[in-house]
Amino acid sequence: MKRDLLFAYLALVAICIIWGTTFLAMRMAVVDFPPFLFTIIRQLTAGSILVIFMLTIGKVKVPNKRYVLRQALAGFLMISVGNGFVAWAEVHIPSGIAAVICSFMPVVVILLNLAIQKDERPTVPIMLGVALGAVGIGLIFSEHLSDFAQPKYVMGIGMTLTAVFSWATGMIWMKKNSADSNPFLNAGLQMLFGGLWLIPFSLLFDDLHAIPWTTKTMLPLAYLIVFGSVIAYTCYSYALRKLPVTIVSLYAYVNPLVAVVLGWLVLDEKLNMRMGGAILLTIAGIYIVNRGYQLRNAWKAQLSHD
């Protein structure tokens, strides 16, 4: 295995574990701290650290305007909406539920790819996987039917789904527009702009009258800045540049398992045999979709080679 490929897979392993823990850390903080402001502080700090490091110690040249605008757009899609909306949602829904919804992201990536390439049709495995995943999600929600009477719970689900679609869109767009760029500077600029784009959201929707600067909120913030943003997002940008999108998106299999178990252990969130089975069914559906997509692409490549 080539060295770059080895590092890419190690980066993917780091993403699988670290991003699984971030749902818990975010939930612990945003219950008391304004969620958009929390995300702004997290992303601006992490982005600034990474950009300054790359432009000084990393000796990366100052990017041109077009490059910066590309990262600004990606930052809005993947950080402002993809991360900021989940932070807001976790005020109203359990961290495990948010993680399971986000685990559907690989399926959204594939469906968006199919929509973009309109001459392609989904295969039977892809349709079967989507159906299984949908059934799994439905079973998970069935454990929280009473919560749907709360408008903010429903809005939290909607915000998380919006975040998933936005992240998937940004992921596809970046894969097509970042081949000639530095993945670490990409990550820093995306976080920096992602935090900046959220300032209007914070002014409009956050309660900024009483901000609790306590250990309970600052420890998760520090963890998310260092591990969730600087380390994990850098790993993600690197893996995205070196590996296929469908491979990188596999981190979404592991994240919900880590998040649900941690939510159960630390925050006493709901977890029973039915929930566990539903989560595994959802992940199985995602796997079948990915596998069907990979097999279809391999088959097409073989036909073109022949």
C-alpha positions as CSV (number, residue, x, y, z in Angstrom):
1,M,0.0,0.0,0.0
2,K,1.3,3.4,-0.9
3,R,2.3,5.7,1.9
4,D,-0.3,8.4,1.0
5,L,-3.0,5.7,0.7
6,L,-2.1,4.3,4.2
7,F,-2.3,7.8,5.7
8,A,-5.6,8.4,4.0
9,Y,-7.1,5.2,5.5
10,L,-5.6,6.1,8.9
11,A,-7.3,9.5,8.6
12,L,-10.6,7.8,7.8
13,V,-10.3,5.6,11.0
14,A,-9.7,8.8,13.0
15,I,-12.8,10.4,11.5
16,C,-14.9,7.3,12.3
17,I,-14.0,7.5,16.0
18,I,-13.7,11.2,16.7
19,W,-16.8,12.4,14.9
20,G,-18.8,9.7,16.7
21,T,-17.9,11.4,20.0
22,T,-18.7,14.9,18.8
23,F,-22.4,14.4,18.9
24,L,-22.2,13.8,22.6
25,A,-19.8,16.7,23.2
26,M,-22.0,19.1,21.3
27,R,-25.2,17.9,23.0
28,M,-23.6,18.4,26.4
29,A,-22.7,22.0,25.5
30,V,-25.6,23.4,23.5
31,V,-28.3,22.4,26.0
32,D,-27.1,25.5,28.0
33,F,-25.0,27.4,25.4
34,P,-26.5,29.2,22.3
35,P,-25.9,26.6,19.6
36,F,-25.0,28.9,16.7
37,L,-22.7,31.0,18.8
38,F,-21.1,27.8,20.1
39,T,-20.5,26.6,16.5
40,I,-19.1,30.1,15.5
41,I,-16.6,30.1,18.3
42,R,-15.6,26.5,17.6
43,Q,-15.1,26.9,13.9
44,L,-13.5,30.4,13.9
45,T,-11.0,29.3,16.5
46,A,-10.2,26.0,14.7
47,G,-10.1,27.6,11.3
48,S,-7.9,30.4,12.4
49,I,-5.4,28.0,14.0
50,L,-5.2,25.8,10.8
51,V,-5.0,28.7,8.4
52,I,-2.3,30.5,10.3
53,F,-0.3,27.3,10.8
54,M,-0.5,26.5,7.0
55,L,0.5,30.0,5.9
56,T,3.4,30.2,8.3
57,I,4.9,26.9,9.4
58,G,3.3,25.0,6.5
59,K,4.7,27.7,4.1
60,V,1.6,27.4,1.8
61,K,1.3,30.4,-0.6
62,V,-1.5,32.9,0.0
63,P,-4.4,31.6,-2.2
64,N,-6.0,33.6,-4.9
65,K,-9.5,35.0,-4.8
66,R,-11.1,32.2,-6.8
67,Y,-9.7,29.6,-4.5
68,V,-10.9,31.4,-1.4
69,L,-14.4,31.8,-2.9
70,R,-14.5,28.0,-3.5
71,Q,-13.7,27.3,0.1
72,A,-16.2,29.9,1.3
73,L,-19.0,28.1,-0.6
74,A,-17.9,24.7,0.8
75,G,-17.7,26.2,4.3
76,F,-21.3,27.4,4.0
77,L,-22.6,24.0,2.8
78,M,-20.5,21.8,5.1
79,I,-19.9,23.9,8.2
80,S,-22.5,26.6,8.5
81,V,-25.5,24.4,7.5
82,G,-23.9,20.9,7.8
83,N,-22.6,21.5,11.3
84,G,-24.4,24.5,12.6
85,F,-27.8,23.2,12.0
86,V,-27.0,19.9,13.8
87,A,-25.8,21.9,16.8
88,W,-29.1,23.8,16.9
89,A,-31.1,20.6,16.4
90,E,-29.3,18.9,19.3
91,V,-30.8,21.4,21.7
92,H,-34.2,19.6,20.9
93,I,-33.3,16.0,19.9
94,P,-31.1,13.4,21.5
95,S,-27.5,13.2,20.2
96,G,-28.0,9.5,19.2
97,I,-31.0,10.4,17.0
98,A,-29.0,13.2,15.3
99,A,-26.1,10.8,14.7
100,V,-28.4,8.2,13.1
101,I,-30.0,10.7,10.8
102,C,-26.5,12.0,9.8
103,S,-25.5,8.4,9.1
104,F,-27.8,8.5,6.0
105,M,-25.4,10.9,4.4
106,P,-23.6,8.3,2.2
107,V,-27.0,7.4,0.7
108,V,-27.7,11.0,0.0
109,V,-24.3,11.3,-1.7
110,I,-25.1,8.4,-4.0
111,L,-28.6,9.7,-4.8
112,L,-27.3,13.1,-5.6
113,N,-24.7,11.6,-7.8
114,L,-27.4,9.6,-9.6
115,A,-29.5,12.8,-10.0
116,I,-26.5,14.7,-11.5
117,Q,-25.7,11.9,-14.0
118,K,-29.2,11.6,-15.3
119,D,-28.4,8.9,-17.8
120,E,-27.8,6.5,-14.8
121,R,-30.6,4.6,-13.0
122,P,-30.5,3.2,-9.5
123,T,-30.0,-0.5,-9.4
124,V,-32.0,-3.1,-7.4
125,P,-29.4,-3.2,-4.5
126,I,-29.4,0.6,-4.3
127,M,-33.2,0.7,-4.1
128,L,-33.2,-2.1,-1.6
129,G,-30.6,-0.4,0.6
130,V,-32.5,2.8,0.6
131,A,-35.7,1.0,1.6
132,L,-34.0,-0.9,4.4
133,G,-32.4,2.3,5.7
134,A,-35.8,4.1,5.6
135,V,-37.4,1.2,7.5
136,G,-34.6,1.4,10.1
137,I,-35.0,5.2,10.5
138,G,-38.8,4.7,10.8
139,L,-38.3,2.1,13.6
140,I,-36.0,4.5,15.5
141,F,-38.6,7.3,15.3
142,S,-41.3,4.9,16.4
143,E,-39.6,4.9,19.8
144,H,-40.0,8.6,20.0
145,L,-43.6,9.1,18.6
146,S,-44.7,11.2,21.6
147,D,-41.9,13.6,20.9
148,F,-43.3,14.5,17.5
149,A,-46.1,16.4,19.3
150,Q,-43.4,19.0,20.1
151,P,-42.8,21.4,17.3
152,K,-39.2,22.0,18.2
153,Y,-38.5,18.3,18.1
154,V,-39.9,18.1,14.6
155,M,-37.9,21.2,13.6
156,G,-34.8,19.6,15.0
157,I,-35.3,16.5,12.8
158,G,-35.9,18.8,9.8
159,M,-32.8,20.9,10.6
160,T,-30.7,17.7,10.8
161,L,-32.0,16.4,7.5
162,T,-31.3,19.8,5.9
163,A,-27.7,19.5,7.3
164,V,-27.3,16.1,5.8
165,F,-28.3,17.2,2.3
166,S,-26.1,20.3,2.5
167,W,-23.1,18.3,3.7
168,A,-23.5,15.8,0.9
169,T,-23.8,18.5,-1.7
170,G,-20.7,20.2,-0.3
171,M,-18.8,16.9,-0.3
172,I,-19.6,16.2,-4.0
173,W,-18.8,19.7,-5.0
174,M,-15.5,19.8,-3.1
175,K,-14.4,16.4,-4.6
176,K,-14.8,17.9,-8.1
177,N,-13.2,21.3,-7.3
178,S,-10.3,20.6,-4.9
179,A,-8.0,18.2,-6.9
180,D,-5.3,20.9,-7.2
181,S,-5.5,22.4,-3.7
182,N,-4.0,21.8,-0.3
183,P,-6.4,19.8,1.9
184,F,-5.3,21.3,5.2
185,L,-5.7,24.9,4.0
186,N,-9.0,23.8,2.5
187,A,-10.2,22.6,5.9
188,G,-9.0,25.8,7.7
189,L,-10.7,28.2,5.2
190,Q,-13.9,26.2,5.2
191,M,-14.1,26.2,9.0
192,L,-13.2,29.9,9.1
193,F,-15.9,30.9,6.5
194,G,-18.3,28.4,8.0
195,G,-18.1,30.2,11.3
196,L,-18.5,33.6,9.7
197,W,-21.6,32.7,7.7
198,L,-23.3,31.6,11.0
199,I,-23.0,35.1,12.6
200,P,-26.4,36.3,11.1
201,F,-28.0,33.0,12.3
202,S,-26.7,33.6,15.8
203,L,-27.9,37.2,15.9
204,L,-31.4,36.1,14.7
205,F,-32.0,32.8,16.5
206,D,-29.7,32.5,19.6
207,D,-30.6,33.8,23.0
208,L,-27.5,36.0,23.7
209,H,-28.7,37.6,26.9
210,A,-27.2,35.0,29.3
211,I,-24.2,33.1,28.0
212,P,-23.0,30.5,30.5
213,W,-19.2,30.5,30.3
214,T,-18.9,27.4,32.6
215,T,-16.7,24.3,32.7
216,K,-19.6,22.3,31.5
217,T,-19.7,24.2,28.2
218,M,-16.0,25.1,27.8
219,L,-14.6,21.6,28.1
220,P,-16.7,20.3,25.2
221,L,-15.9,23.4,23.3
222,A,-12.1,22.8,23.7
223,Y,-12.5,19.2,22.8
224,L,-14.5,20.0,19.7
225,I,-12.1,22.7,18.6
226,V,-9.0,20.5,18.9
227,F,-10.3,17.1,18.0
228,G,-13.7,17.6,16.3
229,S,-12.5,20.4,14.1
230,V,-8.7,20.8,13.7
231,I,-7.7,17.1,13.8
232,A,-10.8,15.4,12.4
233,Y,-11.8,17.9,9.7
234,T,-8.2,18.0,8.5
235,C,-8.2,14.2,8.4
236,Y,-11.5,14.4,6.5
237,S,-10.2,16.8,3.9
238,Y,-7.1,14.7,3.4
239,A,-9.1,11.5,3.0
240,L,-11.5,13.1,0.7
241,R,-8.7,14.2,-1.6
242,K,-7.0,10.7,-1.6
243,L,-10.0,8.3,-1.5
244,P,-13.3,8.0,-3.5
245,V,-16.2,9.8,-2.0
246,T,-18.2,6.6,-1.4
247,I,-15.2,5.2,0.7
248,V,-14.8,8.4,2.7
249,S,-18.5,8.5,3.4
250,L,-18.2,5.1,5.2
251,Y,-17.4,7.0,8.4
252,A,-21.1,7.4,8.7
253,Y,-21.4,3.7,9.5
254,V,-19.4,4.0,12.7
255,N,-20.4,7.5,13.9
256,P,-23.9,6.5,14.9
257,L,-22.8,3.5,16.8
258,V,-20.3,5.5,18.8
259,A,-22.8,8.3,19.4
260,V,-25.7,6.2,20.4
261,V,-23.7,4.1,22.9
262,L,-22.0,7.2,24.4
263,G,-25.4,9.0,24.6
264,W,-26.8,6.0,26.5
265,L,-23.8,5.8,28.8
266,V,-23.3,9.5,29.6
267,L,-26.7,11.2,29.0
268,D,-29.0,8.2,29.7
269,E,-30.5,8.5,26.2
270,K,-32.9,5.8,25.1
271,L,-31.3,2.5,23.9
272,N,-33.0,-0.8,23.9
273,M,-33.0,-4.0,21.8
274,R,-35.5,-2.5,19.3
275,M,-33.5,0.7,19.0
276,G,-30.3,-1.3,18.5
277,G,-31.9,-3.5,15.9
278,A,-33.2,-0.5,14.1
279,I,-29.8,1.2,14.1
280,L,-28.2,-2.0,12.7
281,L,-30.9,-2.2,10.0
282,T,-30.2,1.4,9.0
283,I,-26.5,0.8,8.8
284,A,-27.1,-2.4,6.8
285,G,-29.2,-0.4,4.3
286,I,-26.5,2.2,3.9
287,Y,-23.9,-0.6,3.3
288,I,-26.1,-2.2,0.6
289,V,-26.5,1.1,-1.1
290,N,-22.8,1.7,-1.1
291,R,-22.0,-1.8,-2.2
292,G,-24.5,-1.7,-5.0
293,Y,-23.1,1.6,-6.2
294,Q,-19.5,0.3,-6.2
295,L,-20.5,-2.9,-8.0
296,R,-22.4,-1.0,-10.6
297,N,-19.4,1.3,-11.2
298,A,-17.0,-1.6,-11.4
299,W,-19.3,-3.3,-13.9
300,K,-19.4,-0.2,-16.0
301,A,-15.6,0.2,-15.9
302,Q,-15.2,-3.4,-17.0
303,L,-17.5,-2.9,-19.9
304,S,-15.7,0.3,-21.1
305,H,-12.3,-1.6,-20.7
306,D,-13.6,-4.5,-22.8
